[in-house]
């Protein structure tokens, strides 16, 4: 069937430590590959690097003979094929329902799974009765089951066209969950999916076609005898068509269901308005120079924007950013800072008896939007950097005050 994915000469450093030292990996289409290694040897780093979550010092990753990422910085913005991802951190947003999590996983693969079919799939993991429950209400083992099923969905719906990368799928599962996972992996392989599994339990996957051992940053091929799985229950194909999920739609959903991140930006605006009414009144504002008045009116917009993007903050809080990023999804919520930015000057003007023109409200909306997306971009970049570099990036954020000051002079 040919080579689906090939990684050549991968060199990856984490801080001062070189984790991968010229690792080479080839995945044939329609096969199952096991990745073995002791804790700390770099199995997760290798899988995350293949998914584009770590920068390469050397080497390249190709999918269907097309370079999708390399040491020169080239990186595909979206996966070249339906992709299922399971990382060690489950990557679920705790305020979303089980149903929504699975539907997003399916839609990324370009398929809409109807409710009845989704319920049948959930039943295989004993999750049918929890479909409308929030991820937050599930036990650790149940959340892991949901995430395993979500990662396998592209293989169940698209078969031979999909690539599934599973890091420790047995983690936190009970015996029944492990048996169900093995059966599902056997099914997706039988349907032609290409599967890479990082595991400490190779005996659970006798169907594997090849096995690699990661040791001292390099991969060694391990002799392995493949045992075809015994015929099991036949499950119907899950079919249907769907577009990829809207990033703005996902962003709004994650922002408004995230609770704490969104309330932080709203609370910041309310505190700014309350503090302004305590420190100033209409007579004191009347004696201020125009630039100071404009700065006071736009201060809620600045606070709303500097809080960042609520959707990204939700994903960072729930450690879900990496999984969605690997799937080519980077949800944003531009609407909230836009609305808060526009409303802030209007409310401030009412409280301090200052006339607010339409262009000031528009300026507030622009300040809120641009500042929030600038902070979000810095946060997203910081999540990809080592800790010292991320800290230096955060220390540079006060520089955003400079364009704000220039805007005040322009409007005044």
C-alpha positions as CSV (number, residue, x, y, z in Angstrom):
1,X,0.0,0.0,0.0
2,X,3.0,2.2,0.2
3,X,4.6,4.5,2.8
4,X,2.1,6.9,4.5
5,X,4.5,8.7,6.9
6,X,8.2,8.9,7.0
7,X,10.4,10.7,9.6
8,X,14.1,11.0,8.8
9,X,16.9,12.1,11.0
10,X,14.8,13.8,13.7
11,X,16.8,15.8,16.2
12,X,14.8,17.4,19.0
13,X,16.1,19.3,22.0
14,X,14.1,20.1,25.1
15,X,16.0,22.9,26.9
16,X,19.6,21.7,27.2
17,X,18.7,18.0,26.7
18,X,18.8,16.3,23.3
19,X,15.8,13.9,23.4
20,X,15.9,12.6,19.8
21,X,19.2,11.9,18.1
22,X,18.6,11.2,14.4
23,X,15.5,9.1,14.9
24,X,14.1,7.4,11.7
25,X,10.6,6.0,11.5
26,X,8.5,4.7,8.6
27,X,4.8,3.9,8.7
28,X,3.3,1.8,5.9
29,X,-0.3,2.6,5.1
30,X,-2.8,0.3,6.7
31,X,-0.4,-1.0,9.4
32,X,-0.1,-0.8,13.2
33,X,3.2,0.2,14.7
34,X,4.2,0.0,18.3
35,X,6.7,2.4,19.9
36,X,8.3,1.0,23.1
37,X,10.7,2.6,25.6
38,X,11.2,3.3,29.3
39,X,9.7,6.4,30.9
40,X,11.6,9.5,29.9
41,X,13.2,8.1,26.8
42,X,11.3,10.4,24.5
43,X,8.3,8.3,23.2
44,X,5.9,11.2,23.8
45,X,8.3,13.7,22.4
46,X,8.7,11.6,19.2
47,X,5.0,11.3,18.7
48,X,4.4,15.0,19.4
49,X,7.2,16.0,17.0
50,X,5.5,13.9,14.2
51,X,2.3,15.9,15.0
52,X,4.2,19.2,14.7
53,X,4.2,20.1,18.4
54,X,8.0,20.5,18.8
55,X,10.5,22.3,16.6
56,X,13.0,20.2,14.7
57,X,16.7,20.9,15.0
58,X,17.4,18.5,12.2
59,X,15.4,16.2,10.0
60,X,12.0,16.2,8.3
61,X,8.6,14.5,8.4
62,X,6.8,13.6,5.2
63,X,3.2,12.4,4.6
64,X,2.6,10.8,1.3
65,X,6.0,12.0,0.1
66,X,5.2,15.7,0.9
67,X,7.2,17.5,3.5
68,X,4.8,18.6,6.3
69,X,7.5,19.9,8.7
70,X,11.2,20.2,8.8
71,X,14.2,21.9,10.5
72,X,13.9,24.9,8.2
73,X,10.5,25.8,9.7
74,X,8.2,24.5,6.9
75,X,5.0,23.3,8.5
76,X,1.6,22.4,7.0
77,X,-1.1,24.5,8.5
78,X,-3.5,21.5,8.4
79,X,-3.1,17.7,8.4
80,X,-2.8,16.2,4.9
81,X,-5.2,13.4,5.9
82,X,-7.8,12.6,8.6
83,X,-6.0,12.5,11.8
84,X,-6.8,11.0,15.2
85,X,-4.7,12.2,18.2
86,X,-4.5,10.9,21.8
87,X,-1.8,12.5,24.0
88,X,-0.8,11.6,27.5
89,X,-2.8,14.6,28.7
90,X,-6.3,13.8,27.5
91,X,-6.8,17.2,25.9
92,X,-10.5,17.5,26.6
93,X,-12.3,20.7,27.5
94,X,-13.9,20.0,30.8
95,X,-17.0,22.1,30.2
96,X,-18.0,20.5,26.9
97,X,-20.2,17.5,26.7
98,X,-19.0,14.0,25.7
99,X,-21.2,14.3,22.6
100,X,-19.6,17.5,21.5
101,X,-16.1,16.2,22.1
102,X,-16.8,13.2,19.8
103,X,-18.6,15.3,17.2
104,X,-15.6,17.6,16.9
105,X,-13.2,14.6,16.5
106,X,-15.5,13.3,13.8
107,X,-15.9,16.6,12.0
108,X,-12.1,17.1,11.8
109,X,-12.1,13.8,9.9
110,X,-14.6,15.3,7.5
111,X,-17.6,13.2,8.7
112,X,-20.7,14.0,10.6
113,X,-21.7,11.1,12.8
114,X,-25.5,10.9,13.4
115,X,-26.7,10.6,16.9
116,X,-27.8,7.0,16.7
117,X,-24.4,5.9,15.3
118,X,-22.6,8.0,17.9
119,X,-24.6,6.3,20.6
120,X,-23.7,2.9,19.2
121,X,-20.0,3.8,19.2
122,X,-20.2,5.2,22.7
123,X,-21.8,2.0,23.9
124,X,-18.7,0.1,23.0
125,X,-16.9,2.0,25.7
126,X,-19.8,1.9,28.1
127,X,-20.4,5.6,27.6
128,X,-23.8,5.7,26.0
129,X,-25.5,6.9,29.2
130,X,-22.9,9.7,29.6
131,X,-23.1,11.3,26.1
132,X,-24.8,14.5,27.4
133,X,-22.7,14.8,30.6
134,X,-19.9,17.3,30.8
135,X,-16.3,16.0,30.7
136,X,-15.8,17.6,34.1
137,X,-18.3,15.2,35.7
138,X,-16.6,12.0,34.5
139,X,-14.0,10.0,36.3
140,X,-10.4,9.9,35.0
141,X,-11.0,6.5,33.5
142,X,-14.2,7.6,31.8
143,X,-12.6,10.7,30.3
144,X,-9.8,8.6,29.0
145,X,-12.3,6.3,27.3
146,X,-14.0,9.3,25.6
147,X,-10.6,10.5,24.4
148,X,-9.6,7.1,23.1
149,X,-12.8,6.8,21.2
150,X,-12.5,10.3,19.8
151,X,-8.9,9.5,18.6
152,X,-10.1,6.3,16.9
153,X,-13.2,7.9,15.2
154,X,-11.3,9.0,12.1
155,X,-10.3,5.4,11.6
156,X,-13.8,4.2,12.2
157,X,-15.3,6.6,9.7
158,X,-12.6,7.0,7.1
159,X,-10.6,3.8,7.3
160,X,-7.7,3.6,5.0
161,X,-7.4,7.3,4.6
162,X,-6.6,8.1,8.2
163,X,-3.6,8.3,10.5
164,X,-4.1,7.6,14.3
165,X,-1.4,8.6,16.8
166,X,-2.1,7.1,20.3
167,X,0.1,7.8,23.3
168,X,-0.4,5.3,26.1
169,X,-4.1,4.5,25.2
170,X,-4.3,2.0,28.1
171,X,-3.5,4.6,30.7
172,X,-6.2,5.0,33.5
173,X,-8.4,2.4,31.8
174,X,-9.9,-0.6,33.7
175,X,-9.7,-4.1,32.2
176,X,-13.0,-3.7,30.3
177,X,-11.9,-0.4,28.8
178,X,-8.5,-2.0,27.8
179,X,-10.3,-4.9,26.1
180,X,-12.6,-2.5,24.2
181,X,-9.6,-0.4,23.1
182,X,-7.8,-3.4,21.8
183,X,-10.9,-4.4,19.9
184,X,-11.4,-1.0,18.4
185,X,-7.7,-0.7,17.4
186,X,-8.0,-4.1,15.6
187,X,-11.1,-2.8,13.8
188,X,-9.6,0.4,12.5
189,X,-6.5,-1.5,11.3
190,X,-8.8,-4.0,9.6
191,X,-10.5,-1.0,7.9
192,X,-7.1,0.2,6.6
193,X,-6.2,2.9,9.1
194,X,-2.5,3.5,9.9
195,X,-1.9,3.4,13.6
196,X,1.1,4.5,15.8
197,X,0.9,3.5,19.4
198,X,3.2,4.4,22.2
199,X,2.8,1.8,25.0
200,X,4.3,-0.1,27.9
201,X,2.0,-3.1,27.0
202,X,3.1,-4.6,23.7
203,X,1.5,-7.9,24.7
204,X,-1.9,-6.2,24.3
205,X,-1.3,-5.5,20.6
206,X,-0.2,-8.8,19.0
207,X,-1.7,-7.5,15.7
208,X,1.1,-4.9,15.4
209,X,3.0,-5.2,12.1
210,X,6.2,-3.6,13.4
211,X,7.7,-2.6,16.7
212,X,10.3,0.0,17.5
213,X,12.3,0.6,20.7
214,X,13.4,4.1,21.5
215,X,16.7,4.1,23.4
216,X,19.1,7.0,23.9
217,X,17.3,9.1,21.3
218,X,17.4,6.6,18.5
219,X,14.9,4.0,17.2
220,X,15.8,0.4,17.0
221,X,13.6,-2.1,15.0
222,X,12.5,-5.0,17.2
223,X,11.7,-8.4,15.8
224,X,8.0,-9.1,16.3
225,X,5.6,-11.8,15.1
226,X,2.2,-10.5,14.0
227,X,-0.8,-12.4,15.2
228,X,-4.0,-11.6,13.2
229,X,-6.9,-10.7,15.4
230,X,-9.7,-13.2,15.8
231,X,-12.9,-12.3,14.0
232,X,-15.2,-10.3,16.2
233,X,-18.5,-8.6,16.0
234,X,-19.0,-6.8,12.7
235,X,-20.0,-3.2,13.1
236,X,-21.5,-1.1,10.3
237,X,-19.6,1.6,8.6
238,X,-20.1,5.1,9.9
239,X,-20.6,7.4,6.9
240,X,-21.6,10.9,6.2
241,X,-20.1,14.2,5.1
242,X,-19.2,17.3,7.1
243,X,-17.1,20.4,6.8
244,X,-14.3,21.1,9.3
245,X,-15.6,22.8,12.4
246,X,-15.7,26.6,12.3
247,X,-12.8,28.0,14.3
248,X,-14.9,31.0,15.4
249,X,-17.8,28.7,16.3
250,X,-15.5,26.5,18.4
251,X,-13.9,29.6,19.9
252,X,-17.1,31.1,21.0
253,X,-18.2,27.8,22.5
254,X,-15.0,27.3,24.4
255,X,-14.9,30.9,25.6
256,X,-18.5,31.0,26.8
257,X,-18.4,27.6,28.4
258,X,-15.0,28.1,29.9
259,X,-16.3,30.0,32.9
260,X,-13.2,31.3,34.6
261,X,-11.3,32.7,31.6
262,X,-14.3,34.7,30.3
263,X,-15.4,35.9,33.7
264,X,-11.8,37.1,34.2
265,X,-12.0,39.6,31.3
266,X,-15.6,40.7,32.2
267,X,-14.6,41.1,35.8
268,X,-11.5,43.2,34.8
269,X,-13.7,45.6,32.8
270,X,-16.2,45.9,35.7
271,X,-13.4,46.6,38.1
272,X,-11.9,49.2,35.8
273,X,-15.3,51.0,35.6
274,X,-15.8,50.8,39.3
275,X,-12.4,52.2,40.1
276,X,-12.8,55.0,37.6
277,X,-16.1,56.1,39.3
278,X,-14.3,56.1,42.7
279,X,-11.3,58.1,41.6
280,X,-13.0,60.6,39.2
281,X,-16.2,62.5,38.8
282,X,-17.7,64.6,36.0
283,X,-16.1,67.9,37.3
284,X,-12.6,66.4,37.5
285,X,-12.8,64.8,34.1
286,X,-13.9,68.2,32.6
287,X,-10.5,69.7,33.7
288,X,-8.5,66.8,32.1
289,X,-6.6,67.3,28.9
290,X,-8.2,65.6,25.9
291,X,-5.6,62.8,25.7
292,X,-6.2,61.9,29.4
293,X,-10.0,61.8,28.8
294,X,-9.5,59.6,25.8
295,X,-7.2,57.3,27.8
296,X,-9.8,57.0,30.5
297,X,-12.6,56.2,28.1
298,X,-10.6,53.5,26.3
299,X,-9.1,51.9,29.5
300,X,-11.9,49.3,29.7
301,X,-11.2,48.3,26.1
302,X,-7.5,48.0,27.0
303,X,-8.2,45.8,30.0
304,X,-10.6,43.6,28.0
305,X,-8.0,43.1,25.3
306,X,-5.1,42.5,27.6
307,X,-6.9,39.7,29.3
308,X,-6.3,37.7,26.1
309,X,-8.5,35.3,24.2
310,X,-11.0,33.5,26.4
311,X,-11.1,30.5,24.1
312,X,-7.3,30.0,24.2
313,X,-7.3,30.6,28.0
314,X,-9.9,27.8,28.4
315,X,-7.8,25.4,26.2
316,X,-4.6,26.3,28.2
317,X,-6.4,25.8,31.5
318,X,-7.7,22.4,30.4
319,X,-4.4,21.5,28.7
320,X,-6.3,21.0,25.4
321,X,-4.3,23.3,23.2
322,X,-1.8,20.7,22.0
323,X,-4.3,18.2,20.9
324,X,-6.4,20.8,18.9
325,X,-3.2,22.3,17.5
326,X,-2.1,18.9,16.2
327,X,-5.4,18.5,14.5
328,X,-4.9,21.9,12.8
329,X,-7.5,23.6,14.9
330,X,-6.7,26.9,16.7
331,X,-10.0,28.2,17.9
332,X,-10.3,31.9,18.7
333,X,-13.0,34.1,20.1
334,X,-12.7,37.6,18.6
335,X,-16.3,38.5,19.3
336,X,-16.1,38.9,23.1
337,X,-13.2,41.4,23.2
338,X,-14.8,43.2,20.3
339,X,-18.1,43.7,22.2
340,X,-16.4,44.5,25.5
341,X,-14.1,46.9,23.7
342,X,-17.0,48.8,22.1
343,X,-19.2,48.8,25.2
344,X,-16.4,49.9,27.6
345,X,-16.1,53.5,26.4
346,X,-19.9,53.9,26.2
347,X,-20.4,52.8,29.8
348,X,-17.4,54.8,31.0
349,X,-18.9,57.9,29.3
350,X,-22.2,57.4,31.0
351,X,-20.7,57.0,34.4
352,X,-18.5,60.1,34.1
353,X,-20.9,62.2,32.0
354,X,-18.6,62.4,29.0
355,X,-20.0,62.4,25.5
356,X,-18.8,59.3,23.5
357,X,-18.8,59.5,19.7
358,X,-19.2,56.6,17.4
359,X,-15.6,56.7,16.3
360,X,-14.5,56.3,20.0
361,X,-16.6,53.2,20.3
362,X,-15.2,51.8,17.1
363,X,-11.7,52.6,18.4
364,X,-12.5,50.7,21.6
365,X,-13.7,47.7,19.7
366,X,-10.5,47.8,17.6
367,X,-8.3,48.1,20.7
368,X,-10.0,45.2,22.4
369,X,-9.8,43.0,19.3
370,X,-6.3,43.7,18.3
371,X,-4.9,43.6,21.8
372,X,-6.6,40.3,22.7
373,X,-5.4,38.6,19.5
374,X,-1.8,39.9,20.1
375,X,-1.9,38.5,23.6
376,X,-3.4,35.3,22.3
377,X,-0.6,35.0,19.6
378,X,2.0,35.5,22.3
379,X,0.4,32.9,24.5
380,X,0.1,30.4,21.7
381,X,3.8,30.9,20.9
382,X,4.7,30.7,24.5
383,X,3.0,27.3,24.8
384,X,5.4,26.0,22.1
385,X,8.6,27.5,23.6
386,X,10.8,26.2,26.4
387,X,10.1,27.9,29.8
388,X,12.9,30.5,29.8
389,X,12.0,31.7,26.3
390,X,8.3,31.8,27.1
391,X,9.0,33.9,30.2
392,X,11.0,36.4,28.2
393,X,8.1,36.6,25.7
394,X,5.7,37.3,28.6
395,X,8.0,40.1,30.0
396,X,7.8,41.9,26.6
397,X,4.0,42.2,26.8
398,X,4.0,45.7,28.4
399,X,5.4,47.0,25.1
400,X,1.7,46.8,23.9
401,X,1.1,50.0,25.9
402,X,3.2,51.9,23.3
403,X,0.7,51.6,20.3
404,X,-2.1,52.3,22.8
405,X,-0.5,55.6,23.7
406,X,0.0,56.5,20.1
407,X,-3.7,55.8,19.4
408,X,-4.7,58.2,22.3
409,X,-2.7,61.0,20.7
410,X,-4.3,60.3,17.3
411,X,-7.9,60.3,18.7
412,X,-7.4,63.3,21.0
